[in-house]
Amino acid sequence: MRRGPLQAGEKVQLTDRKGKRITEQLVPGGTVQTERGVLFHDDIIGLPEGSVVTTVTAEGQSESAAEAYRRNPRKPWKTARRIGGWQYTVMRPRLQDFILSMPRGAQIMYPKDIAQVIEVCDIRRGMRVLESGGGSGAMGLHLLDAVGEDGELTTIEMRSEFARVCEANATVYFGVRPAWWNLMVGDFDSVAPGLPDDHFDRIFLDMLDPWNRLDQAWRVIAPGGVITCYVTTTTQMSRVAEAMRESGHWTEPEITETLERGWKAQGLAVRPNHEMIGHTGFLITARAMASGVDALHKRERPTKDVYSDIDDLTAEQQRERLAELELRDISDRKLRKVLHDLDQQVANIAMVSGNKDGRGSIE
């Protein structure tokens, strides 16, 4: 936790009155080129959070339009800009702000999904956590922060270049490489067998086929431990859930997704924003059973078949299935009411149509 005046090497977030944000790492002698002038890092270093800084006219940027175009043909205005006097508020970025602005190679998880993982997977200080799929480090930063120096995070990342991105982002955020982080490069199937039995309290899997890794995950997780899998499609979600049930090693999986919508509140103008973050992924969460104990699962009614594909049935079986679907339970009283309402609506249409044609009258 960083407190006190802003220091060189830290990242700061600059926000103007329109809500536009710039994230910048402070370097002695450095500058920030904004759309409305220049900010000098030396003027920001040493300030407390919550200060306001003002852009100045960019000295030495008064070249002609032709010279600016030669230097930067795609965006010549960037080198010719001489606007000053625009104010920005200076703050240390929140973890969410840091993640959304950090350099990344792989697509990151949205903050709304990360927050749900921390909650449903019940990740707390001092725990031992296994993460598969480091990516750019978005989830890893939250896990490192959640378990703290008393805990342990083991991350398995298949691609070495992504592991470097992940490690660099963590080093910038914490100011030093976290000592409680074990970053391992390789695929899950080759790395996980070397991990000790019953060692981890929590496991988070972010991969294409987590159902193929459930047996290894059960071996390394302690009884009662929580596993959460993150997938993006319904077919993946279904396969993970069914694999958990069939193995008998996991409790009944809980499946959730989170939708996020912001609101505008300005005077009497109170309404939801026109844009929202809809579906991004599913979270499938379960707990590990003890060795030799099968999980308890809800028994489906014998008459309720939710697994057979109708295309795999014989013609006779298909006719029986269609007959079952036609025999939906409905009371005679309700059926009479439905028919009465529909008869009345049809009569109303006939009456209106007759009046329009001049062949009927309202009594």
HUFEN-V809280 format. One record per residue. RES is the residue in one letter. NEAR is the number of other ideal C-beta (glycine too) atoms within 10 Angstrom. Layout:
res->RES near->NEAR
res->RES near->NEAR
This chain:
res->M near->3
res->R near->11
res->R near->7
res->G near->8
res->P near->13
res->L near->21
res->Q near->11
res->A near->15
res->G near->12
res->E near->17
res->K near->17
res->V near->24
res->Q near->19
res->L near->21
res->T near->16
res->D near->16
res->R near->9
res->K near->7
res->G near->6
res->K near->12
res->R near->16
res->I near->16
res->T near->16
res->E near->21
res->Q near->12
res->L near->19
res->V near->12
res->P near->9
res->G near->8
res->G near->15
res->T near->15
res->V near->19
res->Q near->15
res->T near->20
res->E near->13
res->R near->16
res->G near->20
res->V near->18
res->L near->25
res->F near->14
res->H near->18
res->D near->14
res->D near->14
res->I near->22
res->I near->18
res->G near->13
res->L near->14
res->P near->10
res->E near->15
res->G near->9
res->S near->16
res->V near->9
res->V near->18
res->T near->13
res->T near->23
res->V near->17
res->T near->13
res->A near->19
res->E near->8
res->G near->7
res->Q near->15
res->S near->11
res->E near->14
res->S near->9
res->A near->11
res->A near->9
res->E near->12
res->A near->19
res->Y near->16
res->R near->12
res->R near->13
res->N near->12
res->P near->8
res->R near->6
res->K near->11
res->P near->17
res->W near->11
res->K near->14
res->T near->18
res->A near->18
res->R near->19
res->R near->13
res->I near->14
res->G near->15
res->G near->10
res->W near->17
res->Q near->13
res->Y near->25
res->T near->15
res->V near->21
res->M near->16
res->R near->16
res->P near->20
res->R near->11
res->L near->14
res->Q near->15
res->D near->17
res->F near->18
res->I near->23
res->L near->16
res->S near->15
res->M near->21
res->P near->10
res->R near->17
res->G near->14
res->A near->18
res->Q near->10
res->I near->19
res->M near->22
res->Y near->18
res->P near->18
res->K near->15
res->D near->22
res->I near->20
res->A near->15
res->Q near->20
res->V near->24
res->I near->18
res->E near->13
res->V near->15
res->C near->22
res->D near->16
res->I near->22
res->R near->14
res->R near->11
res->G near->11
res->M near->21
res->R near->20
res->V near->24
res->L near->27
res->E near->24
res->S near->24
res->G near->22
res->G near->26
res->G near->23
res->S near->21
res->G near->31
res->A near->27
res->M near->24
res->G near->26
res->L near->23
res->H near->20
res->L near->26
res->L near->23
res->D near->17
res->A near->19
res->V near->23
res->G near->15
res->E near->11
res->D near->9
res->G near->20
res->E near->19
res->L near->27
res->T near->21
res->T near->26
res->I near->24
res->E near->27
res->M near->17
res->R near->16
res->S near->9
res->E near->11
res->F near->19
res->A near->20
res->R near->14
res->V near->20
res->C near->27
res->E near->19
res->A near->15
res->N near->23
res->A near->23
res->T near->13
res->V near->17
res->Y near->20
res->F near->15
res->G near->11
res->V near->9
res->R near->11
res->P near->21
res->A near->8
res->W near->13
res->W near->20
res->N near->14
res->L near->20
res->M near->18
res->V near->16
res->G near->15
res->D near->13
res->F near->22
res->D near->12
res->S near->11
res->V near->17
res->A near->20
res->P near->10
res->G near->9
res->L near->18
res->P near->8
res->D near->11
res->D near->15
res->H near->15
res->F near->25
res->D near->22
res->R near->26
res->I near->26
res->F near->28
res->L near->23
res->D near->22
res->M near->18
res->L near->11
res->D near->14
res->P near->26
res->W near->22
res->N near->14
res->R near->19
res->L near->22
res->D near->12
res->Q near->17
res->A near->24
res->W near->22
res->R near->17
res->V near->21
res->I near->25
res->A near->15
res->P near->12
res->G near->11
res->G near->24
res->V near->23
res->I near->28
res->T near->25
res->C near->30
res->Y near->24
res->V near->23
res->T near->14
res->T near->12
res->T near->10
res->T near->9
res->Q near->20
res->M near->20
res->S near->15
res->R near->17
res->V near->26
res->A near->20
res->E near->13
res->A near->21
res->M near->25
res->R near->17
res->E near->12
res->S near->16
res->G near->13
res->H near->24
res->W near->26
res->T near->18
res->E near->13
res->P near->22
res->E near->13
res->I near->15
res->T near->13
res->E near->15
res->T near->16
res->L near->10
res->E near->13
res->R near->11
res->G near->10
res->W near->8
res->K near->10
res->A near->8
res->Q near->7
res->G near->5
res->L near->5
res->A near->7
res->V near->9
res->R near->9
res->P near->10
res->N near->9
res->H near->8
res->E near->8
res->M near->10
res->I near->14
res->G near->10
res->H near->11
res->T near->16
res->G near->20
res->F near->21
res->L near->22
res->I near->26
res->T near->22
res->A near->24
res->R near->18
res->A near->24
res->M near->18
res->A near->10
res->S near->11
res->G near->5
res->V near->10
res->D near->9
res->A near->17
res->L near->10
res->H near->14
res->K near->6
res->R near->6
res->E near->10
res->R near->6
res->P near->6
res->T near->6
res->K near->8
res->D near->10
res->V near->5
res->Y near->7
res->S near->10
res->D near->6
res->I near->10
res->D near->6
res->D near->8
res->L near->13
res->T near->8
res->A near->7
res->E near->8
res->Q near->12
res->Q near->13
res->R near->11
res->E near->12
res->R near->14
res->L near->10
res->A near->9
res->E near->12
res->L near->9
res->E near->7
res->L near->7
res->R near->6
res->D near->5
res->I near->9
res->S near->8
res->D near->7
res->R near->8
res->K near->10
res->L near->10
res->R near->10
res->K near->11
res->V near->11
res->L near->10
res->H near->10
res->D near->10
res->L near->10
res->D near->10
res->Q near->10
res->Q near->10
res->V near->10
res->A near->10
res->N near->10
res->I near->10
res->A near->11
res->M near->14
res->V near->12
res->S near->11
res->G near->13
res->N near->12
res->K near->9
res->D near->8
res->G near->7
res->R near->8
res->G near->13
res->S near->8
res->I near->7
res->E near->4
